[in-house]
Amino acid sequence: MTARRALITLLLAGLCSNCGTGCSPPSNRQPSAAARIVSLAPSVTETLFALGAGPEVVGVSSYCDYPARVGGLTPNVEQIIALRPTLIIGLAIASNQRQIKALESMGFPILLVREETLGDIERSIEQIGDRTGRSKEAQALLAHINGHFTSVKKRLAGRSSPRVLMLVGHQPMVAVGSGSFLDELLRTVHADNIARFARQQWPRLTMEYVVRTAPEVIIDGQMGSDPTAPDSFWSRFATIPAVRDHRVFGYEDSTLRPGPRVWQSLETLAVMVHPEAFNVASDSSSPKASAAQQTIGGDR
């Protein structure tokens, strides 16, 4: 066993005693000219690139797929050490807290952000901007995001709220519930989320409940971008208004990801829920509707 591996093992074993009262956060210091940043979450990676810090990113998580992959992490403590980072950014509620605390105990600067709500996303952009010396860029990015939100809200002002079901999986049937940024986006686009009753971010639903509540729009992450997916699953439930009226839509996971592209997520949902406000067909099988969903998130 190398000396480095032995040190890592000892630190991981002693985390409870070393951090039992909580490790204090590092000071808010400006990056040096040779900043080397490791990102442990896709949303963090996207924010760094959006703020112009992409050249300083030397490692990203294996889940990061946009805008570029610099070097995969699982995270592996030894691999991160080898990258000699000057800043490691992760999520406050991620499952890798053990590794993060180990790295913090070794003296690596750590920044943990949250992304559960729209307010969290805004604060995370500000925090990452501050820690990377790009506060002005962060404020400009937030102004850009808020401008798109304002535009969508104006388009949808006074419109009714159709019943909407948004799913992330079928087995079990997991929906977007209350307390998440996706639920906030649904409310912003005037959608009545039928899963909000559960008071949970990711409630499990039964098909009986879905049939009974009769959603008028279904947004199904299980489908992804496969146009045949509705026929293979939802066609069995033709009494559901969304199925009857061909208003079942799929989405890619990366399309509705927290981070600097949240305004694109808002516009994607807005087209699905209120296509008439964007002069596109409401039928999910319409090429015009499909094209609009793919391009509305494109930067202008």
C-alpha positions in Angstrom: 0.0 0.0 0.0 1.4 3.4 -1.0 1.8 6.1 1.6 -0.8 8.2 -0.2 -3.4 5.3 -0.2 -2.6 4.6 3.5 -3.2 8.3 4.3 -6.6 8.2 2.5 -7.6 5.1 4.3 -6.8 6.5 7.7 -8.6 9.8 6.9 -11.7 7.9 5.7 -11.7 5.7 8.8 -11.4 8.7 11.1 -14.0 10.9 9.6 -16.5 10.5 12.4 -14.0 11.6 15.1 -12.4 14.4 13.0 -15.7 15.9 11.7 -18.1 14.9 14.4 -19.1 18.5 15.1 -19.1 19.5 11.4 -16.1 20.7 9.3 -15.9 24.5 9.0 -16.2 25.8 5.5 -13.2 27.3 3.8 -12.7 31.0 3.5 -14.1 32.8 0.5 -10.8 33.4 -1.3 -10.2 34.5 -4.9 -8.7 31.9 -7.3 -5.1 32.2 -8.3 -4.0 32.5 -11.9 -3.4 28.7 -11.9 -6.8 27.7 -10.6 -7.6 24.0 -11.0 -11.3 23.3 -10.3 -12.9 19.9 -9.8 -16.7 19.7 -10.3 -18.7 16.8 -8.7 -22.1 17.6 -10.3 -23.4 18.2 -13.8 -25.1 21.5 -12.8 -21.9 22.8 -11.2 -19.9 21.9 -14.4 -22.5 23.8 -16.5 -22.3 26.8 -14.2 -18.6 26.9 -14.3 -18.5 26.9 -18.1 -21.3 29.4 -18.3 -19.3 31.8 -16.1 -16.2 31.4 -18.3 -14.3 29.2 -15.9 -14.2 26.2 -18.3 -10.5 26.4 -18.9 -9.9 26.1 -15.1 -12.0 22.9 -14.9 -9.6 19.9 -14.7 -12.0 17.2 -13.6 -15.8 16.5 -13.7 -18.1 13.8 -12.5 -18.8 10.8 -14.7 -22.4 12.2 -15.0 -21.4 15.4 -16.6 -22.1 15.5 -20.3 -22.4 19.2 -21.2 -20.7 21.2 -22.5 -17.6 19.1 -22.4 -16.1 16.3 -20.4 -12.6 17.1 -19.0 -11.9 13.9 -17.0 -14.3 11.5 -15.2 -14.6 11.2 -11.5 -16.9 8.8 -9.5 -15.7 10.6 -7.2 -12.4 8.7 -6.6 -10.5 10.4 -3.8 -7.1 9.3 -5.0 -7.9 10.5 -8.6 -9.0 13.9 -7.3 -5.8 14.3 -5.3 -3.8 13.5 -8.5 -5.5 16.5 -10.2 -4.1 18.9 -7.6 -7.3 20.9 -7.4 -7.4 24.4 -5.9 -11.1 24.2 -5.5 -13.6 21.3 -5.4 -17.3 22.1 -5.9 -20.0 19.6 -5.0 -23.6 19.3 -3.8 -24.6 19.7 -0.2 -27.0 16.7 -0.3 -25.0 14.4 -2.5 -24.2 10.8 -1.5 -20.5 11.4 -1.7 -20.2 13.4 1.6 -17.7 10.9 3.0 -15.2 11.5 0.2 -15.8 15.2 0.3 -15.0 15.4 4.0 -11.9 13.3 3.5 -10.7 15.8 0.9 -11.6 18.7 3.1 -9.6 17.1 6.0 -6.6 16.9 3.6 -6.8 20.7 3.2 -8.5 20.9 -0.2 -10.8 23.9 -0.5 -14.4 22.8 -0.8 -17.6 24.6 -1.9 -20.9 22.8 -1.4 -24.0 24.2 -3.1 -27.7 23.3 -3.2 -30.0 22.9 -6.2 -33.4 21.7 -5.0 -35.3 24.9 -5.6 -35.1 27.8 -8.0 -33.8 29.9 -5.1 -31.1 27.3 -4.5 -30.0 27.4 -8.2 -29.8 31.2 -8.1 -27.7 31.2 -4.9 -25.4 28.4 -6.2 -24.6 30.5 -9.3 -23.8 33.5 -7.0 -21.6 31.3 -4.8 -19.7 29.7 -7.6 -19.2 33.1 -9.2 -17.8 34.5 -5.9 -15.5 31.6 -5.3 -14.1 31.7 -8.8 -13.6 35.4 -9.0 -16.5 35.8 -11.5 -19.2 37.7 -9.5 -20.0 40.0 -12.3 -20.4 37.2 -14.7 -22.7 35.4 -12.3 -24.9 38.5 -12.0 -25.0 38.8 -15.8 -26.0 35.2 -16.1 -28.8 35.6 -13.5 -30.1 38.6 -15.3 -30.1 36.5 -18.6 -32.0 33.8 -16.8 -34.5 36.1 -15.2 -35.1 37.9 -18.5 -36.3 34.6 -20.1 -38.5 33.8 -17.1 -40.1 37.3 -17.4 -40.7 36.7 -21.1 -42.4 33.3 -20.5 -44.5 34.7 -17.7 -45.8 37.5 -20.0 -46.7 35.0 -22.7 -48.7 32.8 -20.3 -50.4 35.6 -18.3 -54.0 34.9 -17.7 -53.9 31.4 -19.1 -55.6 28.5 -17.4 -53.7 25.7 -15.7 -54.3 22.2 -17.2 -53.8 19.1 -15.2 -50.2 17.9 -15.8 -48.3 14.7 -14.8 -44.5 14.8 -14.9 -42.8 11.5 -14.5 -39.2 10.4 -14.1 -39.8 6.7 -14.2 -42.4 3.9 -14.7 -41.3 1.0 -12.4 -42.0 2.3 -9.9 -44.0 5.2 -11.2 -42.1 8.2 -9.7 -43.4 11.7 -10.4 -42.2 15.2 -9.8 -43.8 16.3 -6.6 -43.8 19.4 -4.4 -40.7 21.2 -3.1 -38.5 20.7 -6.2 -37.4 23.2 -8.8 -39.3 21.2 -11.5 -42.5 21.7 -9.6 -41.8 25.4 -9.4 -41.2 25.4 -13.2 -44.6 23.6 -13.7 -46.3 26.2 -11.6 -44.6 29.0 -13.5 -45.9 27.7 -16.8 -49.4 27.5 -15.4 -49.5 23.7 -14.9 -51.6 22.0 -12.2 -49.2 19.3 -11.0 -51.4 16.3 -10.1 -48.6 14.9 -7.9 -48.2 17.9 -5.6 -50.7 16.3 -3.1 -48.0 14.0 -1.8 -45.9 16.9 -0.3 -42.8 15.0 -1.4 -40.3 15.8 -4.1 -40.5 12.4 -5.8 -43.8 10.6 -4.8 -44.7 7.2 -6.1 -48.0 7.0 -7.9 -50.3 4.2 -8.9 -51.8 4.0 -12.4 -55.2 4.0 -10.8 -54.5 7.5 -9.4 -53.2 8.7 -12.7 -56.4 7.4 -14.5 -58.6 8.9 -11.9 -57.0 12.4 -11.9 -57.1 12.4 -15.8 -54.0 14.6 -16.6 -54.4 16.7 -19.7 -50.6 16.7 -20.4 -48.1 14.0 -19.6 -44.4 14.7 -19.5 -42.6 11.4 -19.3 -38.9 11.2 -18.7 -39.0 7.4 -19.2 -39.7 8.1 -22.8 -36.6 10.2 -23.4 -36.6 11.4 -27.0 -38.1 8.1 -28.4 -41.2 9.0 -30.4 -42.5 5.5 -30.3 -42.5 5.3 -26.5 -46.1 6.6 -26.1 -47.4 3.7 -28.3 -45.6 1.1 -26.2 -46.9 2.2 -22.8 -49.6 5.0 -22.8 -51.7 3.6 -25.7 -53.2 1.2 -23.2 -54.8 4.0 -21.3 -56.7 5.8 -24.0 -59.3 7.2 -21.6 -56.7 9.6 -20.1 -57.2 13.0 -21.8 -53.4 13.5 -22.5 -53.3 10.1 -24.3 -56.5 10.6 -26.2 -55.4 14.1 -27.4 -51.8 13.0 -28.2 -50.3 15.3 -25.5 -47.8 12.8 -24.1 -44.2 14.2 -24.4 -40.8 12.8 -23.5 -37.7 14.7 -22.4 -34.0 14.0 -22.0 -32.6 14.1 -18.4 -30.1 16.8 -19.3 -32.9 19.0 -20.7 -34.4 19.6 -17.3 -31.3 19.8 -15.2 -30.8 22.4 -12.5 -28.2 25.0 -13.3 -27.6 27.9 -15.8 -29.9 26.3 -18.5 -32.9 26.4 -16.2 -34.5 29.0 -18.4 -34.4 26.5 -21.3 -36.2 24.0 -19.1 -38.9 26.5 -18.4 -39.4 27.2 -22.1 -39.4 23.5 -22.9 -42.2 22.9 -20.4 -44.1 26.0 -21.4 -44.3 24.7 -25.0 -45.6 21.3 -23.9 -48.2 22.8 -21.6 -49.3 25.8 -23.6 -48.2 25.3 -27.2 -50.8 27.8 -28.4 -48.9 30.5 -26.7 -45.9 29.7 -28.9 -47.8 29.2 -32.1 -47.0 25.5 -32.3 -49.3 22.5 -32.7 -50.4 20.8 -29.4 -50.3 17.3 -30.8 -47.1 15.5 -29.6 -46.9 13.7 -32.9 -46.7 16.9 -34.9 -43.3 17.5 -36.4 -43.8 21.2 -35.8 -44.4 20.6 -32.1 -41.4 18.3 -31.8 -39.1 20.7 -33.5 -40.3 23.5 -31.3 -39.6 21.5 -28.2 -36.1 20.8 -29.4 -35.2 24.3 -30.4 -37.0 26.6 -28.0 -34.2 26.0 -25.5 -31.6 27.2 -28.0 -29.9 30.4 -26.9 -30.9 33.5 -28.8 
